[in-house]
Structures are given as structure tokens and as C-alpha cells.
Amino acid sequence: MSTTPQIPKLFATLLSAVLITACSDRPSEESAAKADGQRKPNLVVLIADDMGYGDIGAFGSEISTPNIDRLAQEGMSFTNFHAGATCSPTRSMLISGVDNHRTGLGNMHEIMADNQFGKPGYEGYLNQRVVSIATVLGDNGYNTYMAGKWHLGGTPESIPHAHGFKRSFALAESGADNWVEQPYAPMYERVHYFEDANEVSLPTEDYFSSNFYTQKIIDYIEADRSDDKPFMVWLGYQAVHYPHQAPREFIDKYNGVYDAGWTALRQSRFERQKSLGLIPQEARLDTVMDKSTLDDWRLPDWDALSPEEQKFNARRMQTYAGMLDNMDTNIGKLLDYLEDIGERDNTIIVFLADNGADPNQLPLNPAYRQWYTQNYDYTYIEDYAGDYSPMGQKGAFADYGPGWATAANTPNAYYKTYSTEGGVRVPFIVWYPKAVSGGQRSDAFTYVKDVFATLLDAVDVPLPGSSYAGREVHAPDGASAWPLLTGKSDLVHEASEAVGYELAGSVAMYRGDLKLSRNPSPKGTGEWELYDIIKDPGETRDLASKMPDVVAELAKAYDAYQLKNDVVPVPDDYDPIAQLVKNSAHGAHH
């Protein structure tokens, strides 16, 4: 565990030309709310979707993310932060501080097992047994705004308007086309957008998701500036969820960058992460992905591809990089706006991803191809016949497959959906120079449920208990990271505390630097594995046989976690991809 001040030496092409001076003296106040004796600080929560651990410059990437990097340089980066392995369970914990098995997202609705439907905590949307951070802050004098992907419900009782947001523009589904109003997969007949309490349509001109959501937030803040109330922002970008799309100038910016392939990119990011001190020198890269039993998720040999295949695949990664670059540009636009109105210095900003990178290649699925061609008069990206310039534009759904997803997750193992580090370990950055000294990193274990408690602690608002506004609710049980952020502690969770997790049959128990996990095929064997995730984020050295007592202790702790949170285990023959197909056949809302 270390929190020694460090200012990453990143490539000049990735960073704005700004000299950062980190303050060595911390404020003595216990909360940010007391830092200036004036009104409470604003809160901004920025969420990237399906973004790999190594995809931003501050975490070792070659992708240009100067605005996110600046937040890291001037704030604290958490290098051992864990989310859920898919989007809606993570978001439900982030917004409530409650385990996903109690929030209504015990499993992501699209892959819910047959035996889970109808069970408490598996409603498939954010239920009324939890209190959102927007509700709590709204009741404490904040204006609350949301824009972007919601994925926590699409009924009048479950949209953002019903969970405390004064103003909101929300995509209800897990994703959508970024250029026009249409779904991205056959599990959705259509997509649903809501502004406040009303279902609305997207504009037909000049729409791109990241641009539009950012401007919505700016418009909401601007409309209420005269009331001089603090505000809370929840901005959920569709970037970089499938389909990968971006304005062409952002994609063309990376011409030639990825011509050496995914293996070379993974290695270069790995070495850069070591040089930046993000991972120890003894860390190793996982090789299991080279032998995956799931054909679509096996790491291909770049050198075995034809020149045309390499050209096609390089453009796929360019498209992904351009989409992420565009998101960072939009974050910069929001930060500039806050600066212009004099609010940036009084704003706590957090940035995180909801889970690790996604290796799925939907266009390879025959059922998907049939749906796509029946519903949309668009060109397949693999039919471009050598001209890949339309990739990522209107009419083209791009993905990037397991090769680039593996590089995105560097140094972590495997992908989204699994409790491997590649599924659950994501960047988390907190920026607030008034109370948090800049240029710091912490490798203290931190969990997504902790963000709720941290932000309320920062603005001196009490956590809700087991009842709220006359209704019985689940009390948040995450730990506040504010003492660590303000130099009063080196830990968020005591070294003896065990923290549990489960999703779709993949499970984990964290304690100190150790993680006990169990994953089904194709990644796992269904047996317990034990890793030191500080020394070995690639999960290459299973310690289970060397530490059987620890395995027994943490397995017992998992049983207690499962009982406490009413976890409904998936059947032995459960397959999330097969379940997705089955649930889609019955409609997205089952």
C-alpha cells in the first residue's frame, strides 16, 4: 500500500502542456463542505463504459486523454479499484452504496438466469429498496442532473426522474447507436430515451452521443445558475461500449498507430505501466487468453493475419481510440465550462469505468447478422473491400474483438463479465485540489460501493439508514475513502475485512492484497483460485495450494456474503451468452 506523491511522466503528445505543482500541505478540515466556509462543493461523476484498465494516458495508454490525465495529475488515482463485471450491477452499486443483489440488479437483466427472474433483488431495474445519491443530495439542497446511459430501468418508477434527478436525459438500454436513434442488438426492439418524466426522441440533426450528453449537462447547470445551489452531475457516456463510433477526425488521428498489432500494443502498455510505477516490476502478463476455449474470445496471432486483415483490424482499434479521445474532449468541454462560470475550484470530480473491456464480436454471430440486415440498410464493416474509412460513421457498427480487448485490459487478466481483474479492475480518479493533494496514487483496495459513502462524507451529508422518507430501505454498507483522500488513513478497508462479489456465476472475495475467485468456463474451472492482486494483477500465480487455510477462510466468508445478500446462484449449466440469446427471444424485458 502506498500513497506517496507521484506525478506521472507521460508522453508529451498525450498531455496538455501544463506544469503541475502538487500542494504538499493538506487542508485540516474533515470534509470538503467545510474547506472554504462557503456553500457545499458540487459533485461530478463521470462514467466510461466498457473501458479497459490501460486505456487512459495516466494508466499507460497511447490514446490522447489529456483532460482525464490532468484530473489524475492534480488528484488521486486508485490503482486497485474494483467495480462489477458488467454495467448495470456496477451502476446500481455506484448510485446507492448497496450490494447489487439488493438493488434489483443481482444479475444484469439481459443475462438473468431462469431461476433468478422474480426473486427479490433481481427485479432487473433499480428498485425502491435503495436510496440514490441524487435523492439524498436533492434532499440536502443540491440540484441534481443526469445525462447519458442509465441502464437501471425504463419504467416511470425506475428512470432517473424517479430516483431523485431534477433534470435528466437518459438512454434506458445498455447501449445504442451513437449517431441515430436505433438499437445495437436484437435483444431490443427499439431504444427508449427519457427527458425528465417524458419519453422523447433524439434530434435528427447534429447528434453524436458524447457531444449531446455533455451539452445537456451544461444546459441543465446553466439554466439553474441563478439559484446559487450546489449541483451534482451524473454523466454516463456510451463511450466506449459497442458499437464503436466517432467523428472521423478523431479516428483518422490514429492512422498508423496500431499497425504493429495487439500483442505489440499490450507489451508496450505493460512496460509503460511498469515505468510509471502503476504495477510492480515482478508483474507478469496472463497467457490463458492465448488458449481460451471460447473461439470468439481467443487471442489471435497478429502475424498470422493477411495484410488486408491487419489493415482492417488496425482501423477497428483506431475507431475505439477515436471514440475514447472524443469522450475525453467532451470531458474537457465540461471542465472548461465549469472554469468559465467559476465553479471548477468548488467541484469534486470523480472518473471511473463501469467494468473492463468487452471482447465480443457481435457481427460474427449469424443471428445478429440476420437481424442487422433485416432491420438496417447499412454496410457491414467486413464488406468494405479495402476501404475502411466509413468505419465508426453513420451506418457502421464497429467492434474490436479479443485481441484489442486484451491490450485494453493490460496488465489484467481476461474480460468483462468475469471476476478476473480484467473484468472488474478499472481506473478510479478523484480530483478536488482544495482537500486532495495532487499527483498521488493509492493501491489500497477500494470497491464501487465505497463511492457513495465517500462523496457524502466529502460534502458532510449523513448516510441514509434502514429507513428513508418513511420507507424501509437497505442501508449503504460501503466504506468512505475520504479519510484516505485527505491524508488521515492509508486504507479504505481494514486489512482483515473481507468484501464479497458475485455476478452471473463469477464470484470473488477480497481481503487485503488477496482475492479468492471462482469462474466458470471458458476462463475458469469452477474451482477456487487465490491471487495476490497487487503483485500479480495478471493472475498468473495461483496461491490456492500454498495457502489452503486462507482459501477456507475466504470461502467461508463468501458463504456468509451470499446469505447476507440473498444471492440466487445460477444453475450449473448456466451460460451467459446462451442466456442472452434465450432472453432476447422472449423480449428484452422478459
TIBA-88344 format. One record per residue (C-alpha): residue number from 0; residue in one letter; x, z, y. Coordinates in steps of 0.2 Angstrom, whole numbers, plus 2048, in hexadecimal, padded with zeros to 3 digits. Last residue first. Layout:
REM residues N
PT  pos  code  east   up  north
PT  NUM     A     X    Z      Y
...
END
This chain:
REM residues 590
PT  pos  code  east   up  north
PT  589     H   73F  79A    7CA
PT  588     H   742  799    7DC
PT  587     A   74E  78A    7DA
PT  586     G   742  781    7CF
PT  585     H   73F  783    7BC
PT  584     A   74B  775    7B8
PT  583     S   757  77D    7C5
PT  582     N   757  78D    7BB
PT  581     K   75C  784    7AB
PT  580     V   76A  77A    7B3
PT  579     L   770  78A    7BC
PT  578     Q   76F  793    7AB
PT  577     A   77A  786    7A3
PT  576     I   787  788    7B0
PT  575     P   786  79B    7B0
PT  574     D   788  79C    79D
PT  573     Y   780  7AB    794
PT  572     D   782  7AC    781
PT  571     D   785  7BF    781
PT  570     P   776  7C2    78C
PT  569     V   779  7C7    79E
PT  568     P   77A  7DA    7A2
PT  567     V   76C  7E2    7AD
PT  566     V   776  7ED    7B9
PT  565     D   76B  7FC    7BE
PT  564     N   778  802    7CB
PT  563     K   77C  813    7C5
PT  562     L   77B  80D    7B3
PT  561     Q   788  7FF    7B5
PT  560     Y   793  80A    7C0
PT  559     A   793  817    7B2
PT  558     D   797  80A    7A5
PT  557     Y   7A5  804    7B0
PT  556     A   7AD  815    7B2
PT  555     K   7AE  816    79F
PT  554     A   7B7  805    79F
PT  553     L   7C2  80C    7AD
PT  552     E   7C7  81B    7A2
PT  551     A   7C9  812    792
PT  550     V   7D4  804    79A
PT  549     V   7DE  812    7A3
PT  548     D   7E1  81A    792
PT  547     P   7E6  80A    78A
PT  546     M   7F4  807    796
PT  545     K   800  7FB    78E
PT  544     S   7F4  7F1    784
PT  543     A   7E9  7EE    794
PT  542     L   7F8  7EA    79F
PT  541     D   7F4  7D7    7A0
PT  540     R   802  7CE    7A9
PT  539     T   7FD  7BE    7B1
PT  538     E   7EF  7C4    7BC
PT  537     G   7F4  7B8    7CB
PT  536     P   7F3  7C7    7D6
PT  535     D   801  7D0    7CD
PT  534     K   80A  7DD    7D7
PT  533     I   7FB  7E2    7E1
PT  532     I   7EE  7DD    7D4
PT  531     D   7F5  7E9    7C6
PT  530     Y   7EB  7E2    7B8
PT  529     L   7E1  7E8    7A9
PT  528     E   7D7  7DC    79E
PT  527     W   7C7  7E1    794
PT  526     E   7C1  7D5    787
PT  525     G   7B4  7C8    78A
PT  524     T   7C1  7BA    786
PT  523     G   7C3  7B5    798
PT  522     K   7C5  7A5    7A3
PT  521     P   7BA  799    799
PT  520     S   7B2  7A4    793
PT  519     P   7AC  7B6    798
PT  518     N   7B5  7C1    7A3
PT  517     R   7B9  7D4    7A2
PT  516     S   7C3  7DD    7B0
PT  515     L   7CD  7ED    7B2
PT  514     K   7D5  7EC    7C3
PT  513     L   7E4  7F7    7C8
PT  512     D   7EC  7FA    7D9
PT  511     G   7E1  80A    7DD
PT  510     R   7D2  809    7D2
PT  509     Y   7C8  7F9    7D0
PT  508     M   7BB  7F6    7C2
PT  507     A   7B6  7E4    7BF
PT  506     V   7A8  7DA    7B6
PT  505     S   7A4  7C8    7B3
PT  504     G   793  7C6    7AA
PT  503     A   78A  7BD    7B8
PT  502     L   790  7CA    7C5
PT  501     E   797  7DB    7C3
PT  500     Y   7A2  7E7    7CE
PT  499     G   7A7  7F9    7CD
PT  498     V   7B2  804    7D9
PT  497     A   7BD  812    7D1
PT  496     E   7C3  81F    7DD
PT  495     S   7D4  828    7D8
PT  494     A   7DE  81E    7E5
PT  493     E   7D2  823    7F2
PT  492     H   7C9  815    7FA
PT  491     V   7CD  80E    80B
PT  490     L   7DF  813    80B
PT  489     D   7ED  816    817
PT  488     S   7E4  821    823
PT  487     K   7E2  826    835
PT  486     G   7EA  816    83C
PT  485     T   7DB  80E    844
PT  484     L   7D8  801    837
PT  483     L   7DA  80D    829
PT  482     P   7CE  81A    831
PT  481     W   7C2  80B    834
PT  480     A   7C2  805    822
PT  479     S   7B2  80E    81E
PT  478     A   7AD  810    80C
PT  477     G   79E  808    804
PT  476     D   78F  812    7FD
PT  475     P   781  80B    808
PT  474     A   771  816    804
PT  473     H   764  80D    7FA
PT  472     V   753  80D    803
PT  471     E   743  817    804
PT  470     R   738  812    812
PT  469     G   733  81C    822
PT  468     A   73F  814    82E
PT  467     Y   74D  816    822
PT  466     S   74F  821    813
PT  465     S   75D  824    807
PT  464     G   76A  825    815
PT  463     P   76E  819    823
PT  462     L   780  819    82A
PT  461     P   783  821    83B
PT  460     V   787  816    84A
PT  459     D   798  819    852
PT  458     V   79D  807    855
PT  457     A   7AC  807    84A
PT  456     D   7A3  812    83D
PT  455     L   795  805    83C
PT  454     L   7A1  7F7    83A
PT  453     T   7AB  800    82C
PT  452     A   79B  806    822
PT  451     F   795  7F4    821
PT  450     V   7A6  7ED    81D
PT  449     D   7A9  7F9    80F
PT  448     K   79C  7F0    803
PT  447     V   7A8  7E1    803
PT  446     Y   7B6  7EB    7FB
PT  445     T   7C7  7F1    801
PT  444     F   7D6  7F5    7F6
PT  443     A   7E5  7FA    802
PT  442     D   7F0  7EB    804
PT  441     S   7F0  7ED    817
PT  440     R   7F7  7E1    824
PT  439     Q   7FB  7E3    836
PT  438     G   7FF  7D7    844
PT  437     G   7F5  7E0    851
PT  436     S   7F0  7F2    854
PT  435     V   7DD  7F6    851
PT  434     A   7D4  800    85F
PT  433     K   7D3  7F6    86F
PT  432     P   7DB  7E7    865
PT  431     Y   7CB  7E4    85B
PT  430     W   7CE  7D7    84D
PT  429     V   7CA  7DA    83B
PT  428     I   7CF  7CD    82D
PT  427     F   7CA  7CC    81B
PT  426     P   7D1  7BE    810
PT  425     V   7CA  7BC    7FF
PT  424     R   7CC  7C4    7ED
PT  423     V   7BC  7C1    7E3
PT  422     G   7BD  7B1    7D9
PT  421     G   7CF  7AE    7D9
PT  420     E   7D3  7C0    7D6
PT  419     T   7C9  7BE    7C5
PT  418     S   7B8  7C5    7C5
PT  417     Y   7B1  7B4    7C2
PT  416     T   7A4  7AA    7CC
PT  415     K   7B1  7A1    7D7
PT  414     Y   7C1  79D    7D0
PT  413     Y   7D1  7A0    7C6
PT  412     A   7E0  7AB    7C9
PT  411     N   7E6  7B0    7DA
PT  410     P   7F6  7AA    7E3
PT  409     T   7EF  79E    7E9
PT  408     N   7DC  79C    7E9
PT  407     A   7DD  78B    7F3
PT  406     A   7EA  784    7E7
PT  405     T   7DE  787    7D8
PT  404     A   7D0  780    7E2
PT  403     W   7DA  770    7E5
PT  402     G   7DD  76D    7D3
PT  401     P   7CC  773    7CD
PT  400     G   7C1  767    7D7
PT  399     Y   7C1  761    7E9
PT  398     D   7AF  75D    7EE
PT  397     A   7A8  74F    7F9
PT  396     F   796  74B    7FC
PT  395     A   795  73B    806
PT  394     G   786  734    810
PT  393     K   78C  73A    821
PT  392     Q   79E  73D    821
PT  391     G   7A9  747    815
PT  390     M   7B1  738    80D
PT  389     P   7AD  728    817
PT  388     S   7C0  725    818
PT  387     Y   7C3  723    806
PT  386     D   7C5  711    805
PT  385     G   7CD  70D    7F4
PT  384     A   7BE  708    7EA
PT  383     Y   7B1  714    7F3
PT  382     D   7A8  717    7E3
PT  381     E   7AF  728    7DF
PT  380     I   7A8  72F    7F0
PT  379     Y   797  729    7EA
PT  378     T   78D  720    7F7
PT  377     Y   77D  725    7FE
PT  376     D   76B  720    7FC
PT  375     Y   765  732    7F7
PT  374     N   758  738    7EB
PT  373     Q   75A  72E    7DB
PT  372     T   76C  72C    7DD
PT  371     Y   76F  73E    7E0
PT  370     W   764  744    7D2
PT  369     Q   76C  739    7C5
PT  368     R   77D  73E    7CB
PT  367     Y   779  750    7C9
PT  366     A   772  74E    7B8
PT  365     P   782  744    7B3
PT  364     N   78D  752    7B9
PT  363     L   79D  74B    7C0
PT  362     P   796  74B    7D1
PT  361     L   795  75E    7D1
PT  360     Q   7A7  761    7D0
PT  359     N   7A9  774    7CF
PT  358     P   7B9  77C    7D4
PT  357     D   7B2  788    7E0
PT  356     A   7BF  793    7EA
PT  355     G   7BD  7A6    7EC
PT  354     N   7AF  7B0    7F3
PT  353     D   7A5  7B4    803
PT  352     A   7B4  7B1    80E
PT  351     L   7B9  7BD    81C
PT  350     F   7BA  7BF    82F
PT  349     V   7B7  7CE    83A
PT  348     I   7B6  7CF    84D
PT  347     I   7B4  7DF    857
PT  346     T   7AF  7DA    868
PT  345     N   7B2  7E2    879
PT  344     D   7C2  7D8    87D
PT  343     R   7B8  7C8    87A
PT  342     E   7A9  7CC    885
PT  341     G   7AF  7C6    896
PT  340     I   7A3  7B7    896
PT  339     D   7B1  7AA    895
PT  338     E   7BA  7B4    887
PT  337     L   7AB  7B5    87C
PT  336     Y   7A9  7A2    87F
PT  335     D   7BB  79F    87A
PT  334     L   7B9  7AA    86A
PT  333     L   7A9  79F    866
PT  332     K   7B2  78F    868
PT  331     G   7C1  795    85E
PT  330     I   7B6  799    850
PT  329     N   7B0  787    852
PT  328     T   7C1  781    850
PT  327     D   7C4  78C    841
PT  326     M   7B5  784    839
PT  325     N   7BB  773    83D
PT  324     D   7CC  777    835
PT  323     L   7C2  77D    825
PT  322     M   7B8  76C    824
PT  321     G   7C8  762    827
PT  320     A   7D1  76B    819
PT  319     Y   7C3  768    80D
PT  318     T   7C3  755    812
PT  317     Q   7D6  754    811
PT  316     M   7D5  75C    7FF
PT  315     R   7C9  74E    7FA
PT  314     R   7D4  741    803
PT  313     A   7E3  746    7F8
PT  312     N   7D7  744    7E8
PT  311     F   7D3  732    7EC
PT  310     K   7E5  72E    7F0
PT  309     Q   7EB  736    7E0
PT  308     E   7DE  72D    7D6
PT  307     E   7E4  71C    7DE
PT  306     P   7F6  720    7DA
PT  305     S   7F1  724    7C8
PT  304     L   7F0  736    7C2
PT  303     A   7FC  73D    7B6
PT  302     D   807  744    7C3
PT  301     W   7F9  74F    7C9
PT  300     D   7F7  757    7B8
PT  299     P   7E5  75E    7B8
PT  298     L   7E1  771    7BA
PT  297     R   7D2  773    7AE
PT  296     W   7C1  778    7B6
PT  295     D   7B7  769    7B1
PT  294     D   7BE  76A    79F
PT  293     L   7B9  77C    79C
PT  292     T   7C6  783    790
PT  291     S   7D2  786    79D
PT  290     K   7E4  782    798
PT  289     D   7EC  77F    7A9
PT  288     M   7E1  78C    7B1
PT  287     V   7E9  799    7A6
PT  286     T   7FA  796    7AF
PT  285     D   7F8  7A4    7BC
PT  284     L   805  7A4    7C9
PT  283     R   812  7B3    7CA
PT  282     A   815  7C1    7D6
PT  281     E   826  7C9    7D5
PT  280     Q   82A  7C5    7E7
PT  279     P   81B  7CF    7ED
PT  278     I   80C  7C7    7F6
PT  277     L   807  7C5    808
PT  276     G   819  7C8    80D
PT  275     L   81A  7B8    818
PT  274     S   827  7B1    80D
PT  273     K   81D  7B5    7FD
PT  272     Q   80E  7AD    804
PT  271     R   818  79D    809
PT  270     E   81F  79C    7F7
PT  269     F   80E  79C    7F0
PT  268     R   807  790    7FD
PT  267     S   815  784    7F8
PT  266     Q   812  786    7E6
PT  265     R   7FF  783    7E7
PT  264     L   802  774    7F2
PT  263     A   80E  76C    7E5
PT  262     T   802  76F    7D7
PT  261     W   7F4  768    7E2
PT  260     G   7FB  757    7E6
PT  259     A   80A  750    7EF
PT  258     D   7FF  745    7FA
PT  257     Y   7F6  754    802
PT  256     V   7FD  753    814
PT  255     G   7FD  740    814
PT  254     N   7EE  73F    820
PT  253     Y   7E9  751    825
PT  252     K   7E3  74D    837
PT  251     D   7D8  73F    82F
PT  250     I   7CC  74D    829
PT  249     F   7CA  755    83A
PT  248     E   7C8  745    842
PT  247     R   7BA  740    835
PT  246     P   7AE  74D    83A
PT  245     A   7AC  758    82B
PT  244     Q   7A5  759    819
PT  243     H   7A8  762    809
PT  242     P   798  763    800
PT  241     Y   79B  770    7F9
PT  240     H   79F  781    802
PT  239     V   7AD  781    80F
PT  238     A   7A5  783    81C
PT  237     Q   793  787    81B
PT  236     Y   797  794    829
PT  235     G   78E  7A5    829
PT  234     L   78E  7AC    83B
PT  233     W   788  7BE    83C
PT  232     V   789  7C4    84E
PT  231     M   786  7D5    855
PT  230     F   782  7D8    868
PT  229     P   785  7E5    875
PT  228     K   777  7E6    882
PT  227     D   77A  7E0    894
PT  226     D   768  7DA    896
PT  225     S   76E  7CB    8A0
PT  224     R   778  7C3    892
PT  223     D   769  7C0    887
PT  222     A   768  7AD    887
PT  221     E   77B  7AC    887
PT  220     I   77C  7B5    876
PT  219     Y   76F  7AA    86E
PT  218     D   776  79A    875
PT  217     I   788  79F    86F
PT  216     I   781  7A3    85E
PT  215     K   778  792    85D
PT  214     Q   788  789    862
PT  213     T   791  790    854
PT  212     Y   784  78B    848
PT  211     F   783  779    84E
PT  210     N   795  776    84E
PT  209     S   797  77D    83C
PT  208     S   788  773    835
PT  207     F   78B  762    83D
PT  206     Y   77C  75B    847
PT  205     D   77E  74F    855
PT  204     E   76C  747    853
PT  203     T   75F  74B    846
PT  202     P   75D  75D    84B
PT  201     L   75A  768    83D
PT  200     S   748  76D    838
PT  199     V   73F  77E    83A
PT  198     E   737  78C    830
PT  197     N   732  799    83C
PT  196     A   735  7AC    83D
PT  195     D   746  7AB    846
PT  194     E   74C  799    844
PT  193     F   74A  795    832
PT  192     Y   752  787    828
PT  191     H   74C  782    816
PT  190     V   754  775    80B
PT  189     R   74B  76A    7FF
PT  188     E   748  768    7EC
PT  187     Y   756  774    7E9
PT  186     M   75E  775    7D8
PT  185     P   762  763    7D9
PT  184     A   771  766    7E4
PT  183     Y   777  763    7F6
PT  182     P   766  765    7FF
PT  181     Q   761  75B    80E
PT  180     E   760  75D    821
PT  179     V   76F  752    827
PT  178     W   781  754    82B
PT  177     N   787  764    822
PT  176     D   77D  760    812
PT  175     A   777  770    80B
PT  174     G   77C  781    804
PT  173     S   777  791    7FB
PT  172     E   765  78F    802
PT  171     A   75C  798    811
PT  170     L   766  78F    81F
PT  169     A   763  79B    82E
PT  168     F   761  79A    840
PT  167     S   75F  7AC    847
PT  166     R   75A  7B6    856
PT  165     K   755  7C9    856
PT  164     F   75D  7CB    845
PT  163     G   756  7DB    83C
PT  162     H   753  7D6    82A
PT  161     A   742  7CD    82B
PT  160     H   749  7C1    838
PT  159     P   758  7BE    82C
PT  158     I   74C  7B7    81F
PT  157     S   746  7C2    811
PT  156     E   734  7C7    814
PT  155     P   72F  7B6    81C
PT  154     T   736  7AE    80C
PT  153     G   746  7A5    80B
PT  152     G   752  7B2    804
PT  151     L   764  7B8    805
PT  150     H   76D  7A7    805
PT  149     W   770  7A9    818
PT  148     K   77B  79A    81D
PT  147     G   77C  798    830
PT  146     A   777  7A2    83F
PT  145     M   774  7B4    842
PT  144     Y   771  7BE    852
PT  143     T   76E  7D1    855
PT  142     N   76C  7D9    866
PT  141     Y   772  7EA    865
PT  140     G   76A  7FB    86B
PT  139     N   76B  806    85C
PT  138     D   75B  800    852
PT  137     G   762  7EE    853
PT  136     L   772  7F5    84C
PT  135     V   76A  7FC    83D
PT  134     T   75F  7ED    83A
PT  133     A   76D  7E1    83C
PT  132     I   778  7EB    830
PT  131     S   76A  7E8    823
PT  130     V   760  7F6    81B
PT  129     V   75E  7F6    808
PT  128     R   74F  7F8    7FD
PT  127     Q   745  7EA    806
PT  126     N   74D  7DD    7FB
PT  125     L   75A  7D0    800
PT  124     Y   756  7C1    7F4
PT  123     G   757  7BD    7E2
PT  122     E   74B  7CC    7DC
PT  121     Y   759  7D2    7D1
PT  120     G   75A  7E4    7D7
PT  119     P   74B  7E9    7CD
PT  118     K   749  7DD    7BE
PT  117     G   73D  7CE    7C0
PT  116     F   74A  7C1    7BA
PT  115     Q   759  7CA    7B2
PT  114     N   755  7C5    7A0
PT  113     D   755  7B3    7A3
PT  112     A   766  7B3    7AB
PT  111     M   767  7B0    7BE
PT  110     I   772  7A1    7C2
PT  109     E   769  79B    7D2
PT  108     H   764  7AC    7D7
PT  107     M   776  7B3    7D8
PT  106     N   776  7C2    7CE
PT  105     G   772  7D4    7D2
PT  104     L   76C  7CC    7E2
PT  103     G   75D  7D7    7E7
PT  102     T   767  7E4    7F1
PT  101     R   769  7F0    7E2
PT  100     H   773  7E6    7D7
PT   99     N   77D  7E0    7E6
PT   98     D   784  7F1    7E9
PT   97     V   780  7F8    7FB
PT   96     G   789  7F6    80B
PT   95     S   77A  7EC    812
PT   94     I   780  7DC    81A
PT   93     L   790  7DA    810
PT   92     M   788  7DF    800
PT   91     S   77B  7D2    801
PT   90     R   787  7C5    807
PT   89     T   792  7C8    7F8
PT   88     P   784  7C7    7EC
PT   87     S   77E  7B7    7F5
PT   86     C   78F  7AE    7F5
PT   85     T   797  7AF    7E4
PT   84     A   7A6  7B9    7DD
PT   83     G   7A2  7C9    7E6
PT   82     A   7AE  7CE    7F4
PT   81     H   7BF  7D6    7F2
PT   80     F   7CC  7DA    800
PT   79     N   7DE  7DD    7FA
PT   78     T   7E7  7D3    808
PT   77     F   7DE  7DB    816
PT   76     S   7E4  7D4    827
PT   75     M   7E4  7DF    836
PT   74     G   7E3  7D9    848
PT   73     E   7EC  7CE    855
PT   72     Q   7F5  7C3    849
PT   71     A   7E6  7C3    83D
PT   70     L   7DA  7BE    84B
PT   69     R   7E7  7B1    851
PT   68     D   7E8  7AA    840
PT   67     I   7D5  7A7    840
PT   66     N   7D7  79E    850
PT   65     P   7E6  794    84B
PT   64     T   7DE  78D    83B
PT   63     S   7E8  77D    837
PT   62     I   7E9  77B    824
PT   61     E   7FB  77E    81E
PT   60     S   7F5  78E    816
PT   59     G   7FE  79E    813
PT   58     F   7F2  7AC    816
PT   57     A   7F4  7AC    829
PT   56     G   7F2  799    828
PT   55     I   7E1  79A    81F
PT   54     D   7DD  793    80E
PT   53     G   7E8  79E    803
PT   52     Y   7D9  7AA    7FD
PT   51     G   7CE  79B    7FA
PT   50     M   7BE  797    804
PT   49     D   7AD  796    7FB
PT   48     D   7A4  79A    80B
PT   47     A   7AC  7A1    81B
PT   46     I   7A3  7AF    824
PT   45     L   7A6  7B5    836
PT   44     V   79F  7C6    83B
PT   43     V   79F  7CA    84D
PT   42     L   79C  7DB    854
PT   41     N   799  7E0    866
PT   40     P   7A1  7F0    86D
PT   39     K   797  7FF    873
PT   38     R   794  801    885
PT   37     Q   7A1  809    890
PT   36     G   7AD  818    88C
PT   35     D   7BB  80B    888
PT   34     A   7BF  810    876
PT   33     K   7B0  81A    872
PT   32     A   7A6  80D    869
PT   31     A   7B6  808    860
PT   30     S   7B5  818    857
PT   29     E   7C0  827    854
PT   28     E   7C9  826    865
PT   27     S   7DC  828    864
PT   26     P   7E0  816    869
PT   25     R   7EF  810    85F
PT   24     D   801  80E    867
PT   23     S   80C  800    860
PT   22     C   802  7F2    869
PT   21     A   806  7E1    861
PT   20     T   80D  7D4    86D
PT   19     I   808  7C3    868
PT   18     L   810  7B3    870
PT   17     V   804  7A5    870
PT   16     A   807  793    86B
PT   15     S   7F8  791    860
PT   14     L   7FC  791    84E
PT   13     L   7FC  785    840
PT   12     T   808  778    846
PT   11     A   814  786    84B
PT   10     F   815  78C    839
PT    9     L   812  79E    836
PT    8     K   81D  7AD    838
PT    7     P   811  7BB    835
PT    6     I   811  7CA    840
PT    5     Q   813  7DA    836
PT    4     P   80F  7EB    83A
PT    3     T   811  7F7    82B
PT    2     T   801  7FA    823
PT    1     S   807  7FB    811
PT    0     M   800  800    800
END
